Amino acid sequence: MEEHGEVCLAEEAERLWRSGMRVDEVSRRMGVDAAWVESVISPLLEDETRPEKVRPIPPR
């Protein structure tokens, strides 16, 4: 059986958002509600601002 390269909607929304598209652009392109896109990317925003993810400032 052949695979058709199916992608999870959440993964596609994340990919589009990471490519630089705004939430409303992702929503329009995918034909989904902007609130759903927000719910998909909000954990990513939280993860990026966690202290262990932030680069420390080097001492002078």
DRENKOL-354001 format. One record per residue: x, y, z of N, C-alpha, C in turn. Coordinates in nm, 3 decimals, always signed. Layout:
BEGIN
ATOM:X:Y:Z:X:Y:Z:X:Y:Z
...
//
This chain:
BEGIN
ATOM:+0.083:-0.118:+0.000:+0.000:+0.000:+0.000:+0.089:+0.125:+0.000
ATOM:+0.055:+0.222:-0.081:+0.133:+0.345:-0.091:+0.093:+0.445:+0.016
ATOM:+0.193:+0.517:+0.064:+0.163:+0.629:+0.154:+0.146:+0.753:+0.068
ATOM:+0.053:+0.837:+0.107:+0.025:+0.956:+0.028:+0.079:+1.083:+0.091
ATOM:+0.170:+1.072:+0.186:+0.229:+1.190:+0.247:+0.130:+1.272:+0.327
ATOM:+0.038:+1.207:+0.395:-0.062:+1.278:+0.474:+0.005:+1.347:+0.592
ATOM:-0.044:+1.464:+0.623:+0.011:+1.543:+0.733:-0.101:+1.577:+0.830
ATOM:-0.072:+1.568:+0.957:-0.167:+1.607:+1.061:-0.194:+1.758:+1.047
ATOM:-0.319:+1.798:+1.065:-0.355:+1.940:+1.054:-0.275:+2.027:+1.150
ATOM:-0.258:+1.979:+1.272:-0.182:+2.057:+1.371:-0.037:+2.075:+1.327
ATOM:+0.022:+1.969:+1.271:+0.160:+1.979:+1.223:+0.171:+2.078:+1.107
ATOM:+0.072:+2.077:+1.019:+0.073:+2.170:+0.905:+0.056:+2.314:+0.954
ATOM:-0.033:+2.335:+1.051:-0.051:+2.469:+1.107:+0.079:+2.518:+1.170
ATOM:+0.145:+2.431:+1.244:+0.272:+2.467:+1.307:+0.377:+2.500:+1.200
ATOM:+0.385:+2.419:+1.097:+0.483:+2.440:+0.990:+0.461:+2.576:+0.923
ATOM:+0.336:+2.605:+0.890:+0.305:+2.733:+0.825:+0.338:+2.851:+0.916
ATOM:+0.303:+2.838:+1.044:+0.330:+2.945:+1.140:+0.481:+2.966:+1.156
ATOM:+0.556:+2.857:+1.167:+0.702:+2.868:+1.180:+0.766:+2.926:+1.054
ATOM:+0.698:+2.913:+0.940:+0.752:+2.969:+0.815:+0.736:+3.120:+0.809
ATOM:+0.666:+3.177:+0.908:+0.652:+3.322:+0.915:+0.512:+3.373:+0.891
ATOM:+0.418:+3.283:+0.865:+0.280:+3.327:+0.843:+0.216:+3.365:+0.976
ATOM:+0.129:+3.466:+0.970:+0.053:+3.505:+1.089:-0.060:+3.405:+1.112
ATOM:-0.115:+3.406:+1.232:-0.223:+3.314:+1.268:-0.340:+3.327:+1.171
ATOM:-0.380:+3.450:+1.139:-0.494:+3.468:+1.048:-0.463:+3.416:+0.908
ATOM:-0.338:+3.427:+0.865:-0.299:+3.375:+0.734:-0.303:+3.223:+0.732
ATOM:-0.253:+3.162:+0.839:-0.256:+3.015:+0.850:-0.401:+2.969:+0.848
ATOM:-0.484:+3.035:+0.925:-0.625:+3.001:+0.935:-0.695:+3.007:+0.799
ATOM:-0.673:+3.116:+0.727:-0.735:+3.131:+0.594:-0.684:+3.025:+0.497
ATOM:-0.554:+3.005:+0.496:-0.495:+2.909:+0.402:-0.545:+2.767:+0.425
ATOM:-0.559:+2.731:+0.553:-0.601:+2.595:+0.586:-0.752:+2.579:+0.592
ATOM:-0.825:+2.691:+0.598:-0.970:+2.684:+0.609:-1.017:+2.640:+0.746
ATOM:-0.942:+2.682:+0.848:-0.978:+2.648:+0.986:-0.995:+2.777:+1.066
ATOM:-1.052:+2.766:+1.183:-1.075:+2.880:+1.270:-0.942:+2.930:+1.329
ATOM:-0.927:+3.061:+1.335:-0.805:+3.121:+1.390:-0.784:+3.082:+1.537
ATOM:-0.893:+3.066:+1.611:-0.880:+3.025:+1.752:-0.817:+2.887:+1.763
ATOM:-0.849:+2.799:+1.668:-0.789:+2.665:+1.669:-0.639:+2.676:+1.642
ATOM:-0.601:+2.760:+1.546:-0.458:+2.778:+1.516:-0.387:+2.831:+1.640
ATOM:-0.448:+2.928:+1.708:-0.391:+2.981:+1.832:-0.371:+2.870:+1.935
ATOM:-0.470:+2.781:+1.946:-0.460:+2.672:+2.045:-0.348:+2.576:+2.009
ATOM:-0.319:+2.562:+1.881:-0.211:+2.474:+1.837:-0.075:+2.536:+1.865
ATOM:-0.060:+2.665:+1.840:+0.072:+2.727:+1.856:+0.099:+2.782:+1.995
ATOM:-0.004:+2.799:+2.078:+0.020:+2.857:+2.211:+0.118:+2.775:+2.295
ATOM:+0.113:+2.641:+2.294:+0.216:+2.568:+2.369:+0.357:+2.593:+2.313
ATOM:+0.367:+2.617:+2.185:+0.497:+2.644:+2.124:+0.551:+2.778:+2.172
ATOM:+0.463:+2.876:+2.184:+0.505:+3.008:+2.233:+0.553:+2.998:+2.377
ATOM:+0.480:+2.922:+2.458:+0.519:+2.904:+2.598:+0.653:+2.833:+2.607
ATOM:+0.673:+2.732:+2.523:+0.796:+2.654:+2.524:+0.916:+2.740:+2.485
ATOM:+0.897:+2.831:+2.390:+1.007:+2.916:+2.344:+1.049:+3.019:+2.448
ATOM:+0.961:+3.053:+2.542:+0.994:+3.154:+2.642:+1.035:+3.093:+2.775
ATOM:+1.041:+2.960:+2.782:+1.084:+2.896:+2.906:+1.231:+2.929:+2.932
ATOM:+1.268:+2.949:+3.058:+1.406:+2.989:+3.090:+1.512:+2.897:+3.032
ATOM:+1.489:+2.766:+3.030:+1.591:+2.676:+2.978:+1.605:+2.685:+2.826
ATOM:+1.509:+2.748:+2.760:+1.515:+2.765:+2.615:+1.579:+2.898:+2.576
ATOM:+1.588:+2.991:+2.671:+1.642:+3.123:+2.642:+1.794:+3.117:+2.657
ATOM:+1.864:+3.171:+2.558:+2.010:+3.172:+2.563:+2.057:+3.264:+2.674
ATOM:+2.148:+3.218:+2.757:+2.199:+3.307:+2.863:+2.286:+3.418:+2.803
ATOM:+2.288:+3.530:+2.872:+2.373:+3.642:+2.830:+2.514:+3.612:+2.879
ATOM:+2.612:+3.612:+2.789:+2.749:+3.581:+2.832:+2.806:+3.693:+2.921
ATOM:+2.887:+3.656:+3.019:+2.947:+3.759:+3.106:+3.049:+3.841:+3.028
ATOM:+3.068:+3.964:+3.072:+3.167:+4.052:+3.006:+3.298:+4.047:+3.077
//
